[in-house]
Amino acid sequence: MSRGPVMYISRQQLLDRYNAGERNFAGITMLHSSRAKENISLLCGVDLSNIILSGAYLNQIRLRGANLCGAKLVGAYMHQAALPDADLSDADLTGAVLRDVCLNRANLTRAKLIGAQLIRTELLGADLTDADLSDSILCQVGFSRAKIAESNQSQGIYCPNAVLWQMRMADGTYIEGPQTVEDTRKSF
């Protein structure tokens, strides 16, 4: 099934339109820096709160320290994206493809990652307090030093029905996988 017409947009165009009040960028394709000839770090540290990027193709996007609080990234494709230190609290990443993505130290508090594909995703030091990873696919994900709510520290990360493979658990066991999580919480 085809996506229909593709709307290409540069980083500068996205920023200009967002700053003019537009929020819905569903289905866009971000121009790759070699085609866009612009500063690839242009969106680092910017406020894009409540932006709608559902179904967007955001290959290799750089959003270090960006404010994406409340963003809608449902079904977004983010291959080799870099979002370290980004604020994705209350963001909806349901069904998103996060392949080779850096989310180190990102704030994912209350983020919805339901059915998301996290493959070789780095979440070192990320805050996953009350994040929902149910029905997700987790392969070679780096959860080292990830934070969860103090009261839930012993309960782990909420990920019922998630499929794990090639994952190191907190107790040192290695899951070659694939293996479905039957418990509602798992410690990585």
C-alpha positions as CSV (number, residue, x, y, z in Angstrom):
1,M,0.0,0.0,0.0
2,S,1.5,3.3,-1.0
3,R,1.8,6.3,1.3
4,G,0.3,8.7,-1.2
5,P,2.1,12.0,-2.2
6,V,5.3,12.6,-0.2
7,M,5.8,16.0,1.3
8,Y,9.5,16.8,1.6
9,I,10.6,19.4,4.1
10,S,13.9,20.9,5.2
11,R,14.9,21.4,8.8
12,Q,14.7,25.2,8.3
13,Q,11.2,24.9,6.7
14,L,10.0,22.8,9.6
15,L,11.3,25.3,12.2
16,D,10.0,28.3,10.4
17,R,6.5,26.8,10.0
18,Y,6.5,25.6,13.6
19,N,7.5,29.0,14.9
20,A,4.6,30.5,12.7
21,G,2.2,28.3,14.7
22,E,1.8,25.2,12.5
23,R,1.9,22.0,14.5
24,N,0.7,19.2,12.2
25,F,3.5,17.8,10.1
26,A,2.1,14.2,9.8
27,G,3.5,12.2,7.0
28,I,6.4,14.5,6.1
29,T,9.8,13.3,4.9
30,M,12.7,15.2,6.4
31,L,15.2,16.0,3.7
32,H,18.5,14.3,4.4
33,S,21.3,16.8,5.0
34,S,23.2,15.9,1.8
35,R,20.1,17.0,-0.1
36,A,19.1,19.9,2.1
37,K,22.6,21.5,2.3
38,E,21.8,22.9,5.8
39,N,23.1,22.6,9.3
40,I,22.1,19.2,10.5
41,S,22.1,20.4,14.1
42,L,19.6,23.2,13.3
43,L,16.9,21.4,15.4
44,C,19.1,20.7,18.4
45,G,17.8,22.4,21.6
46,V,14.7,23.8,19.9
47,D,11.1,23.8,21.3
48,L,8.9,21.5,19.2
49,S,6.5,20.7,22.0
50,N,3.1,19.2,20.9
51,I,4.3,18.8,17.3
52,I,2.5,16.2,15.2
53,L,5.0,14.0,13.3
54,S,2.8,10.9,13.0
55,G,3.9,8.7,10.1
56,A,6.8,11.0,9.4
57,Y,10.1,9.7,7.9
58,L,12.8,11.2,10.1
59,N,15.8,9.4,8.9
60,Q,19.0,10.6,10.7
61,I,17.3,13.6,12.3
62,R,19.3,15.4,15.0
63,L,17.3,16.7,17.9
64,R,19.8,16.8,20.8
65,G,18.2,18.5,23.8
66,A,15.0,19.4,21.8
67,N,11.7,19.8,23.7
68,L,9.3,17.3,22.2
69,C,7.1,17.2,25.2
70,G,3.6,15.9,24.2
71,A,4.8,15.2,20.6
72,K,2.8,12.8,18.5
73,L,5.2,10.5,16.7
74,V,2.8,7.6,16.1
75,G,4.3,5.3,13.4
76,A,7.2,7.6,12.8
77,Y,10.3,6.1,11.1
78,M,13.4,7.2,12.9
79,H,16.5,5.4,11.6
80,Q,19.8,6.5,13.0
81,A,18.2,9.5,14.7
82,A,20.0,11.3,17.6
83,L,17.8,12.6,20.4
84,P,20.2,12.6,23.4
85,D,19.0,14.8,26.3
86,A,15.7,15.4,24.4
87,D,12.4,15.9,26.4
88,L,9.9,13.3,25.1
89,S,7.8,13.4,28.2
90,D,4.1,12.5,27.5
91,A,5.1,11.9,23.8
92,D,3.2,9.2,21.8
93,L,5.6,7.0,19.9
94,T,3.1,4.2,19.4
95,G,4.2,1.9,16.6
96,A,7.3,4.1,15.9
97,V,10.4,2.5,14.4
98,L,13.4,3.5,16.5
99,R,16.3,1.6,14.8
100,D,19.9,2.6,15.7
101,V,18.5,5.6,17.6
102,C,20.3,7.4,20.4
103,L,18.0,8.4,23.3
104,N,20.7,8.6,26.0
105,R,19.6,10.7,28.9
106,A,16.3,11.5,27.2
107,N,13.2,12.2,29.3
108,L,10.6,9.6,28.3
109,T,8.5,10.1,31.4
110,R,4.9,8.8,30.6
111,A,5.9,8.3,27.0
112,K,3.8,5.8,25.0
113,L,6.1,3.3,23.2
114,I,3.3,0.8,22.6
115,G,4.1,-1.5,19.8
116,A,7.3,0.4,19.0
117,Q,10.3,-1.3,17.5
118,L,13.4,-0.5,19.5
119,I,16.3,-2.1,17.7
120,R,19.8,-1.2,18.8
121,T,18.3,1.8,20.5
122,E,20.5,3.4,23.2
123,L,18.6,4.5,26.4
124,L,21.6,5.0,28.6
125,G,20.5,7.1,31.6
126,A,17.1,7.8,30.0
127,D,14.2,8.5,32.3
128,L,11.5,5.8,31.7
129,T,9.3,6.7,34.7
130,D,5.8,5.5,33.9
131,A,6.7,4.8,30.2
132,D,4.6,2.2,28.5
133,L,6.6,-0.3,26.3
134,S,3.8,-2.9,26.1
135,D,3.6,-4.9,22.9
136,S,7.0,-3.5,21.8
137,I,9.9,-5.2,20.1
138,L,13.2,-4.8,22.1
139,C,16.4,-6.0,20.4
140,Q,19.9,-5.1,21.6
141,V,18.5,-2.2,23.5
142,G,20.9,-0.4,25.9
143,F,19.0,0.3,29.2
144,S,22.1,0.9,31.3
145,R,21.5,3.4,34.1
146,A,17.9,4.0,32.9
147,K,15.8,5.7,35.5
148,I,12.4,4.6,36.6
149,A,10.2,5.9,39.4
150,E,11.7,5.5,42.9
151,S,8.6,3.7,44.1
152,N,8.7,1.3,41.2
153,Q,12.4,0.7,41.3
154,S,11.9,-2.9,42.3
155,Q,9.1,-3.4,39.7
156,G,11.2,-2.6,36.6
157,I,10.0,-1.2,33.3
158,Y,6.3,-1.7,32.1
159,C,6.5,-3.9,29.0
160,P,3.8,-6.6,29.0
161,N,3.7,-8.7,25.8
162,A,7.0,-7.2,24.6
163,V,9.2,-9.4,22.5
164,L,12.8,-9.4,23.7
165,W,15.9,-10.8,22.0
166,Q,19.6,-10.4,22.3
167,M,19.0,-8.5,25.6
168,R,21.0,-8.5,28.9
169,M,18.7,-8.5,31.9
170,A,19.5,-6.7,35.3
171,D,20.2,-10.1,36.9
172,G,22.9,-10.8,34.3
173,T,20.9,-13.3,32.3
174,Y,21.1,-13.0,28.5
175,I,18.0,-13.6,26.4
176,E,19.0,-14.9,22.9
177,G,15.3,-14.8,22.1
178,P,12.9,-14.0,20.8
179,Q,11.0,-14.3,24.1
180,T,7.7,-12.7,25.0
181,V,7.6,-10.9,28.4
182,E,4.8,-12.5,30.4
183,D,5.3,-10.3,33.5
184,T,4.0,-6.8,33.4
185,R,7.4,-5.4,34.5
186,K,10.9,-6.4,33.6
187,S,14.3,-5.2,35.0
188,F,17.0,-4.5,32.3
